[in-house]
Amino acid sequence: MSLHIAVDNKAPVAKTVLMPGDPLRAQYIAETFLEDAVCYSSIRNMYGFTGTYKGVPVSVQGSGMGMPSMGIYSWELYTQHGVENIIRIGTAGTFLPDIHLGDIMVGLAASTDSNYQHAFDVPGQYSPSASYELLTKVQAASAETGIGFKAGNIVSCDVFYETVPDWWKRWAKMGVMGVEMEAAALYMNAAYTGKNALAMMTVSDEFLTGNKSSVEDRERNFTDMMKLALEAAIR
C-alpha cells in the first residue's frame, strides 16, 4: 500500500499500466476490454483495476489532471508497486492543420512550461522523452491492427485556461504537434526511476478550427487509442 494507491492482494498491480486521466475512463476500459477485472484501489475515487487482456495481466489506473497528480500516481506505481511500463492514454489539443479530431498522437518528447524538473536537481534544461522500448511496441501494434498514429513533440502545460491570446502559435512554430497536461512529469519520473513511459493521446480539440469533442467522446469513445495501447501492453 502507498499513500494514494491501496492494492488488494487478490489483484496486484500489473507490470504494465495504462493511465487515463479520468478514473471513469479507467473503469470503462476495465469493464469493456479486460477479463476478470478487479478494482484494487478507490482512494479519492481515483480507480485502479487489474485484469487480463488476451491472457496477459494489465492494469488501468486513473492519474487525475495535471503534472502534480500524474507525478504522484506514476511515482507510487514505479517505486512502490513494481510497475515497469506506463502508457498514458489521454486527450490533447492539436496545433497543426494535418491532425484532426479523433487522430492519435504519440509524444516522442514532451516540452513543458512547468518547473516539475526542479525535483530532480538537474543542472540545466532536461528534455523528457518517451521510452524507445514502448514506442517500438506501439509501432508493432499499429502495423498489426491498422490503427495509425502521428508521432512528434508535444507540450505539457500547467494551465488549462490560458489568458494570453494565441499563446499556442509559438509552440506550433517550433513544430510541436499539440498540448496536454501530464506527459512531461510521467517521462521525468520514468527516467529517474529507470522505468518505461509513453504518452498516447486522442485529439479532442483543434486549435486552428475550434472544433471540440463532446464530454461523452472524451470519456468513452476513443476506443482506437485504447485498443492500440492494450495491444502494445501485451507485447
C-alpha positions as CSV (number, residue, x, y, z in Angstrom):
1,M,0.0,0.0,0.0
2,S,1.1,3.6,-0.8
3,L,-0.4,6.9,0.3
4,H,-2.7,7.2,-2.7
5,I,-3.0,3.6,-4.0
6,A,-4.3,0.8,-1.8
7,V,-3.7,-2.5,-3.5
8,D,-5.9,-5.6,-2.8
9,N,-3.6,-8.6,-2.6
10,K,-6.1,-10.5,-4.8
11,A,-5.4,-8.1,-7.6
12,P,-1.8,-6.7,-7.6
13,V,-0.8,-4.0,-10.0
14,A,0.5,-5.5,-13.3
15,K,3.9,-4.7,-14.6
16,T,2.3,-2.6,-17.4
17,V,-0.3,0.1,-16.6
18,L,-2.5,2.1,-18.8
19,M,-3.1,5.6,-17.3
20,P,-6.1,7.7,-18.4
21,G,-6.5,11.0,-16.6
22,D,-10.2,10.3,-15.9
23,P,-10.9,7.5,-13.4
24,L,-14.2,6.8,-15.1
25,R,-12.3,6.1,-18.3
26,A,-10.2,3.7,-16.3
27,Q,-13.4,1.9,-15.2
28,Y,-14.8,1.9,-18.7
29,I,-11.6,0.3,-20.1
30,A,-11.5,-2.3,-17.4
31,E,-15.2,-3.2,-17.9
32,T,-15.0,-3.2,-21.7
33,F,-11.7,-4.7,-22.5
34,L,-10.3,-6.6,-19.6
35,E,-11.3,-10.1,-18.4
36,D,-11.8,-10.8,-14.7
37,A,-11.1,-7.1,-13.8
38,V,-10.8,-6.3,-10.1
39,C,-10.7,-2.8,-8.6
40,Y,-7.6,-2.7,-6.5
41,S,-7.9,0.9,-5.3
42,S,-10.5,3.5,-5.0
43,I,-8.8,6.1,-2.7
44,R,-10.1,9.6,-3.6
45,N,-12.2,7.8,-6.3
46,M,-9.0,7.5,-8.4
47,Y,-9.8,4.0,-9.5
48,G,-7.3,1.3,-10.4
49,F,-8.1,-2.0,-11.9
50,T,-6.2,-5.2,-12.8
51,G,-7.4,-7.8,-15.2
52,T,-6.1,-9.7,-18.3
53,Y,-6.1,-8.8,-21.9
54,K,-5.7,-11.8,-24.2
55,G,-4.4,-13.7,-21.2
56,V,-1.8,-11.1,-20.1
57,P,-2.1,-9.1,-16.9
58,V,-2.7,-5.4,-17.5
59,S,-3.7,-2.7,-15.0
60,V,-5.6,0.6,-15.7
61,Q,-5.1,3.4,-13.2
62,G,-6.5,7.0,-13.3
63,S,-3.9,9.7,-13.0
64,G,-6.0,12.8,-12.5
65,M,-5.4,16.1,-14.3
66,G,-2.1,17.9,-14.5
67,M,1.5,17.1,-13.8
68,P,1.3,17.2,-10.0
69,S,-1.3,14.5,-10.0
70,M,0.4,12.4,-12.7
71,G,3.6,12.8,-10.7
72,I,2.1,11.3,-7.6
73,Y,0.4,8.3,-9.1
74,S,3.1,7.3,-11.6
75,W,5.8,7.8,-8.9
76,E,4.0,5.4,-6.5
77,L,3.4,2.9,-9.2
78,Y,7.1,2.9,-10.3
79,T,8.6,3.0,-6.8
80,Q,6.2,1.1,-4.5
81,H,4.1,-1.2,-6.7
82,G,6.7,-2.8,-9.0
83,V,5.4,-1.2,-12.3
84,E,7.8,-1.3,-15.2
85,N,5.8,0.3,-18.0
86,I,3.2,3.1,-18.1
87,I,1.3,4.1,-21.2
88,R,-0.6,7.3,-20.7
89,I,-3.9,7.3,-22.7
90,G,-5.4,10.7,-22.6
91,T,-6.7,13.6,-24.7
92,A,-4.9,16.5,-26.3
93,G,-5.4,19.6,-28.4
94,T,-3.6,19.9,-31.8
95,F,-2.0,22.9,-33.2
96,L,-1.3,21.5,-36.7
97,P,-3.6,21.6,-39.8
98,D,-3.0,17.9,-40.8
99,I,-4.1,16.5,-37.4
100,H,-7.8,16.3,-36.6
101,L,-10.3,15.2,-34.0
102,G,-10.0,11.5,-33.3
103,D,-6.4,11.2,-34.5
104,I,-3.9,9.6,-32.2
105,M,-0.7,11.5,-31.2
106,V,2.3,9.9,-29.6
107,G,4.7,12.1,-27.7
108,L,8.3,11.3,-28.7
109,A,9.3,14.2,-26.4
110,A,7.4,16.4,-24.0
111,S,8.3,20.1,-23.9
112,T,6.8,21.9,-20.9
113,D,6.2,25.2,-19.3
114,S,6.3,23.5,-15.9
115,N,9.1,23.6,-13.3
116,Y,8.5,19.9,-12.4
117,Q,12.1,19.1,-13.2
118,H,13.3,21.1,-10.1
119,A,12.6,17.9,-8.1
120,F,15.5,16.2,-9.8
121,D,18.1,18.9,-9.3
122,V,19.2,18.7,-12.9
123,P,21.9,21.4,-13.7
124,G,20.3,22.5,-16.9
125,Q,17.2,22.1,-19.1
126,Y,16.1,18.5,-19.2
127,S,14.3,17.2,-22.3
128,P,11.8,14.5,-21.3
129,S,11.2,11.8,-23.9
130,A,9.3,8.5,-24.4
131,S,10.9,5.1,-23.9
132,Y,12.0,3.6,-27.2
133,E,11.1,0.1,-26.0
134,L,7.4,1.1,-25.6
135,L,7.5,3.1,-28.9
136,T,8.6,0.0,-30.8
137,K,5.7,-1.9,-29.2
138,V,3.2,0.7,-30.3
139,Q,4.6,0.7,-33.8
140,A,4.3,-3.1,-34.0
141,A,0.7,-2.9,-32.6
142,S,-0.1,-0.2,-35.1
143,A,1.1,-2.3,-38.0
144,E,-0.9,-5.3,-36.9
145,T,-4.2,-3.5,-36.1
146,G,-4.1,-0.9,-38.8
147,I,-4.6,1.8,-36.2
148,G,-2.4,4.7,-37.2
149,F,-0.8,7.5,-35.1
150,K,1.2,10.7,-35.5
151,A,4.4,11.0,-33.5
152,G,6.4,14.0,-32.6
153,N,7.0,16.7,-29.9
154,I,4.1,17.7,-27.6
155,V,4.0,20.3,-24.9
156,S,2.8,19.6,-21.3
157,C,1.3,22.8,-19.8
158,D,0.3,23.6,-16.3
159,V,-2.5,25.9,-17.2
160,F,-5.7,24.8,-19.0
161,Y,-7.4,28.2,-19.3
162,E,-4.7,30.4,-20.8
163,T,-5.2,34.1,-20.7
164,V,-2.6,35.1,-23.4
165,P,-4.2,35.1,-26.9
166,D,-2.6,32.8,-29.4
167,W,-0.1,31.5,-26.9
168,W,0.0,28.2,-28.7
169,K,1.2,29.6,-32.0
170,R,4.8,29.9,-30.7
171,W,4.8,26.2,-29.9
172,A,3.3,25.4,-33.3
173,K,6.1,27.5,-34.9
174,M,8.6,25.0,-33.4
175,G,6.8,22.0,-34.8
176,V,5.1,21.0,-31.6
177,M,2.0,18.9,-32.5
178,G,-0.2,19.8,-29.6
179,V,-0.8,20.3,-25.9
180,E,-1.7,18.1,-23.0
181,M,-1.0,18.3,-19.2
182,E,0.7,15.2,-17.9
183,A,3.3,13.6,-20.2
184,A,6.4,15.6,-19.1
185,A,6.0,14.6,-15.4
186,L,5.5,11.0,-16.4
187,Y,8.6,10.9,-18.6
188,M,10.7,12.5,-15.9
189,N,9.5,10.0,-13.3
190,A,10.2,7.1,-15.6
191,A,13.7,8.4,-16.5
192,Y,14.7,9.0,-12.8
193,T,13.4,5.6,-11.7
194,G,14.8,3.7,-14.7
195,K,11.4,2.6,-16.0
196,N,9.5,3.0,-19.3
197,A,6.8,5.5,-20.2
198,L,5.0,6.6,-23.3
199,A,2.1,9.1,-23.8
200,M,-0.6,8.5,-26.3
201,M,-3.4,11.0,-26.8
202,T,-6.5,11.2,-28.9
203,V,-7.1,14.6,-30.3
204,S,-10.2,16.2,-28.6
205,D,-9.6,19.9,-29.7
206,E,-8.4,21.6,-32.8
207,F,-6.9,25.0,-32.1
208,L,-7.0,26.1,-35.7
209,T,-10.7,25.4,-36.3
210,G,-12.1,25.5,-32.8
211,N,-13.6,22.0,-33.2
212,K,-14.0,20.1,-30.0
213,S,-15.1,16.6,-29.0
214,S,-18.1,16.1,-26.6
215,V,-17.7,15.1,-23.0
216,E,-19.1,11.6,-23.8
217,D,-16.5,11.2,-26.6
218,R,-13.7,12.1,-24.2
219,E,-14.9,9.5,-21.6
220,R,-15.9,6.6,-23.7
221,N,-15.5,6.8,-27.5
222,F,-11.7,7.0,-28.1
223,T,-11.6,3.2,-28.4
224,D,-8.9,3.1,-31.1
225,M,-6.4,4.6,-28.7
226,M,-7.4,2.1,-26.0
227,K,-7.1,-0.8,-28.3
228,L,-3.7,0.3,-29.6
229,A,-2.4,0.8,-26.1
230,L,-3.7,-2.6,-24.9
231,E,-2.1,-4.4,-27.9
232,A,1.2,-2.6,-27.2
233,A,0.9,-3.5,-23.5
234,I,0.9,-7.3,-24.1
235,R,4.0,-7.4,-26.3
